[in-house]
Amino acid sequence: MGPHKKDDLTFTNTPNLLTLLRILFVPIVVGLLFIKDPTWDLVAAILFGVASITDYFDGYIARVQNVETIYGKLMDPLADKFLVVSALIMLQELGRIHPIVVILLICREMAITGLRALASAEGVVIGASASAKWKTATQMVAIPFIMGQDGLFGIPLYRPGMFLLYVSLGISLWSAKDYVVDFFKALKDTRRKKNAERKLAREARTSTRAARFAARLAKAQKKLEESSS
């Protein structure tokens, strides 16, 4: 038997199932926070942390096993946004995060998603910047800390969580600037390459027409010489 052929439309592989699991954690975490009980808040924080860890493993497994799929490319960023945005809205509802912070973080995510969609339409690929990865890491630690605000084993979590959340907000706004700059830089490079390709194509067509004209002229001249002899 030949080697197994990778199918990018396969859904049932380990990375996709981990991503789906992360999505399924969202209503559970939200539901636990609605109970408004310190014990269940802590359980919600733990489940959020587990869901956050799956974000690393699904990408790692997909790269190692070379099983990146269309479903994974769609669901992975959506799962992250579902998890983070739902948690931020719930924490704001519980009065633990100021609404302006939530608005800025969510609007930033919407803006970058729109920018990436525009970049894709223009044939430009924008990868995640180093600052964006730090933003995600700080948020994934800050949010469960804020959820378990009463602390764990006497260790206070709320203040460190809020500190990290404000750090992630600063990184979010800074990385948004990086995305915009990288987009326009990549767009200029892409259009410069396309213009160069069009110029070469025009020159090639012009050369082809000139060669054909020269061939016809030589043929006509040859006929003229033959008729004159």
HELIX and SHEET records of a PDB file:
HELIX    1   1 THR A   14  ILE A   35  1                                  22    
HELIX    2   2 PRO A   38  GLN A   65  1                                  28    
HELIX    3   3 ILE A   70  GLU A   93  1                                  24    
HELIX    4   4 PRO A   99  ALA A  121  1                                  23    
HELIX    5   5 ALA A  130  MET A  147  1                                  18    
HELIX    6   6 TYR A  158  SER A  228  1                                  71    
END                                                                             
